[in-house]
Amino acid sequence: MSLNVRLFLAFFSIYVVWGSTYLAIRLAVETIPPLATAGVRHLTAGLILYVWARGWQARVTWTEWRASIVVAVLFFLIGHGTLHWAEQIVPSGIAALLVATEPLWIAILMPGEQASRWGPRVIGGLAAGLIGVGLLVPQEAFATGSSQLVGGSAILLGAMSWAFGVRYSATAPLPKDPFLRAATTLLCGAALLLAASAVTGEMTQVDLRAISTRSLLGLSYLIVFGSVVAFSAYTWLLERCPATLVATHTYVNPVIAVLLGWLFAGERLTPRVIGATGLILSAVLLLKSSTAQRRTQSGEGLCPLQDARAERVGA
């Protein structure tokens, strides 16, 4: 399989598959406590990827485990923990919109990478994306009471934490194998989430007889597609492409979330939504074209490989 095909499939995973996980999270937390949902999701996915990576005779050092714990705190304990909890209150489409602030946080938190990148295309792309997701937010979302405000604030905190995680993982001594790197961070995240679930008393609220089929299907989808497939693709892309380019998935994810709401939850697809979709896709194209222009001027490919090990693992 060529590199371009793998890049296409990886971006499809973080664009489309991750966009669909917001609905899956909402279904899962209907009858399963949120931290337990996230913990079981990441534990199962982490074990699958760890067994797969060990088949390559991959090994993890204590230094790599320690770095994985830090990433797990930022990505999963705070990033996903707040999202899963907030989706008990905040609609899945609105949650996806709030997570779309991630590229802006990354641009602010990665000055070394961004210093020479704040050209018209980058600024225009960020502006178009944020305006687009803003148009998607229904007016009634701002008048639904303090619970929505708390839930929305929690999601924004999680988006900022995820951006810190991207910043840290860019230089952290994580495993070189992308599958093993995904596995160690998922396993550490699962341990932290399940511990938090136990400390907060969630575990005592779990009633296996009350768990619905919808929630089980949502959890299964999150494990297989949200974590094993999409998160592996995400870690694979981060070592090949600029963080701001990879982060454009947060502009596409809300579009997917809104479309799924229209298809499966009876939500209206209005001209306002269609216009916002155009802005969001324009933002992605602007950011991609800006990155492509810089790579061309420097004589590099759009997403250059980092080393030979990455090529072998991706085959």
WOGIUR-V502062 format. One record per residue. SS is DSSP state (H for helix, E for strand, - for the rest). PHI is phi in radians with two decimals (* if undefined). Layout:
# WOGIUR-V502062
SS;PHI
SS;PHI
This chain:
# WOGIUR-V502062
-;*
-;-1.22
H;-1.09
H;-1.09
H;-1.16
H;-1.12
H;-1.11
H;-1.07
H;-1.14
H;-1.16
H;-1.17
H;-1.05
H;-1.12
H;-1.38
H;-1.41
H;-1.57
H;-1.11
H;-1.13
H;-1.12
H;-1.42
H;-1.25
H;-1.11
H;-1.19
H;-1.12
H;-1.08
H;-1.03
H;-1.20
H;-1.14
-;-1.42
-;-1.07
-;-2.28
-;-2.12
-;-0.94
H;-1.09
H;-1.18
H;-1.15
H;-1.01
H;-1.13
H;-1.13
H;-1.13
H;-0.98
H;-1.32
H;-1.11
H;-1.11
H;-1.12
H;-1.11
H;-1.13
H;-1.05
H;-1.21
H;-1.16
H;-1.10
H;-1.09
H;-1.17
H;-1.15
-;-1.12
-;-1.52
-;1.12
-;-1.33
-;-2.26
-;-2.08
-;-1.56
H;-1.12
H;-1.09
H;-1.19
H;-1.13
H;-1.11
H;-1.12
H;-1.12
H;-1.13
H;-1.08
H;-1.07
H;-1.10
H;-1.07
H;-1.31
H;-1.32
H;-1.86
H;-1.09
H;-1.55
H;-1.07
H;-1.46
H;-1.06
H;-1.15
H;-1.14
H;-1.10
H;-1.15
H;-1.20
-;-1.28
-;-1.29
-;-2.00
-;-1.62
-;-0.99
H;-1.06
H;-1.13
H;-1.14
H;-1.04
H;-1.10
H;-1.14
H;-1.20
H;-1.14
-;-1.17
-;-1.37
H;-0.96
H;-1.04
H;-1.15
H;-1.08
H;-1.11
H;-1.08
H;-1.34
H;-1.46
-;-2.07
H;-1.11
H;-1.08
H;-1.40
H;-1.69
-;-0.94
-;-1.75
-;-1.99
-;-1.50
-;-1.52
H;-1.01
H;-1.19
H;-1.15
H;-1.09
H;-1.13
H;-1.14
H;-1.09
H;-1.13
H;-1.09
H;-1.13
H;-1.19
H;-1.13
H;-1.08
H;-1.22
H;-1.14
H;-1.13
H;-1.31
-;-1.32
-;-1.18
H;-1.05
H;-1.17
H;-1.14
H;-1.56
H;-2.25
-;-1.74
-;1.85
H;-1.19
H;-1.08
H;-1.15
H;-1.12
H;-1.13
H;-1.11
H;-1.11
H;-1.12
H;-1.11
H;-1.16
H;-1.09
H;-1.06
H;-1.14
H;-1.13
H;-1.15
H;-1.10
H;-1.09
H;-1.10
H;-1.06
H;-1.11
H;-1.09
H;-1.09
H;-1.20
H;-1.17
-;-1.12
-;-2.18
-;-1.26
-;-1.39
-;-1.50
-;-0.97
-;-1.26
-;-1.17
H;-1.10
H;-1.19
H;-1.20
H;-1.09
H;-1.12
H;-1.12
H;-1.15
H;-1.22
H;-1.13
H;-1.15
H;-1.13
H;-1.10
H;-1.08
H;-1.07
H;-1.17
H;-1.17
H;-1.17
H;-1.12
H;-1.11
H;-1.08
H;-1.22
H;-1.13
-;-1.41
-;1.49
H;-1.06
H;-1.01
H;-1.28
H;-1.61
-;-1.29
-;-2.13
H;-1.03
H;-1.25
H;-1.59
-;-1.26
-;-1.46
H;-1.10
H;-1.02
H;-1.16
H;-1.13
H;-1.14
H;-1.09
H;-1.12
H;-1.09
H;-1.11
H;-1.09
H;-1.15
H;-1.28
H;-1.63
H;-1.20
H;-1.79
H;-1.10
H;-1.38
H;-1.24
H;-1.21
H;-1.08
H;-1.09
H;-1.09
H;-1.16
H;-1.13
H;-1.24
H;-1.09
-;-1.55
-;-2.07
-;-2.24
-;-1.03
H;-1.05
H;-1.18
H;-1.23
H;-1.09
-;-1.22
-;-1.14
H;-1.05
H;-1.28
H;-1.50
H;-1.48
H;-0.92
H;-1.09
H;-1.08
H;-1.09
H;-1.08
H;-1.18
H;-1.11
H;-1.16
H;-1.09
H;-1.19
H;-1.31
H;-2.04
-;-2.14
-;1.25
-;-1.36
-;-1.38
-;-1.79
-;-1.63
H;-0.99
H;-1.06
H;-1.18
H;-1.12
H;-1.12
H;-1.13
H;-1.05
H;-1.07
H;-1.12
H;-1.14
H;-1.15
H;-1.11
H;-1.08
H;-1.08
H;-1.13
H;-1.12
H;-1.17
H;-1.16
H;-1.16
H;-1.13
H;-1.15
H;-1.07
H;-1.11
H;-1.16
H;-1.15
H;-1.15
H;-1.13
-;-1.57
-;1.41
-;-1.83
-;-1.39
-;-1.08
-;-2.30
-;-1.18
-;-1.25
-;-1.47
-;-2.83
H;-1.18
H;-1.13
H;-1.11
H;-1.14
H;-1.16
H;-1.14
H;-1.31
-;-1.22
